């Protein structure tokens, strides 16, 4: 797997993570881990991080030749 393919694959994975967190906020899905309810602001933080990683991974992937 070349570097370009790697960066674009990683970008796709983080985009899927973004979509799932966004859907959690829109549909108000509740997430419970070990009996603790995870608040919605965690998804907002995850959305910001995922979008940043999608942007930079795409940027680096498109800049590479191979």
C-alpha positions in Angstrom: 0.0 0.0 0.0 1.4 3.3 -1.1 1.5 6.4 1.1 -1.2 8.1 -1.0 -3.5 5.1 -0.6 -2.8 5.0 3.1 -3.7 8.6 3.7 -6.9 8.4 1.7 -7.9 5.2 3.5 -7.3 6.8 6.9 -9.3 9.8 5.7 -12.2 7.5 4.8 -12.1 5.8 8.2 -12.1 9.1 10.1 -15.0 10.3 7.9 -17.0 7.2 9.0 -16.3 8.1 12.6 -17.4 11.7 11.9 -20.7 10.4 10.4 -21.4 8.1 13.3 -20.9 10.8 15.9 -22.9 13.3 13.9 -25.7 10.8 13.7 -25.5 10.2 17.4 -26.2 13.9 18.0 -28.9 14.2 15.4 -30.9 11.1 16.5 -30.0 11.6 20.2 -28.6 8.1 20.6 -27.6 7.3 24.2 -24.2 5.8 24.8 -23.5 3.9 28.0 -20.1 2.6 28.9 -19.8 0.6 32.1 -23.1 2.1 33.4 -22.0 5.7 32.7 -23.9 7.7 30.2 -21.5 9.5 27.8 -22.7 13.2 27.3 -23.3 14.7 23.9 -20.4 17.1 24.2 -18.0 14.2 23.8 -19.4 13.6 20.3 -19.0 17.3 19.5 -15.3 17.0 20.5 -15.0 13.8 18.5 -16.6 15.5 15.4 -14.0 18.3 15.6 -11.1 15.9 15.9 -12.4 13.6 13.2 -13.0 16.4 10.7 -9.5 17.8 11.4 -7.9 14.4 10.8 -10.0 13.9 7.6 -8.9 17.3 6.3 -5.2 16.8 7.0 -5.1 13.2 5.8 -6.8 14.2 2.5 -4.4 17.2 2.2 -1.3 15.0 2.6 -2.7 12.2 0.5 -3.5 14.4 -2.5 -0.1 16.1 -2.2 1.8 12.8 -2.6 2.7 11.5 -6.0 2.2 7.8 -5.3 
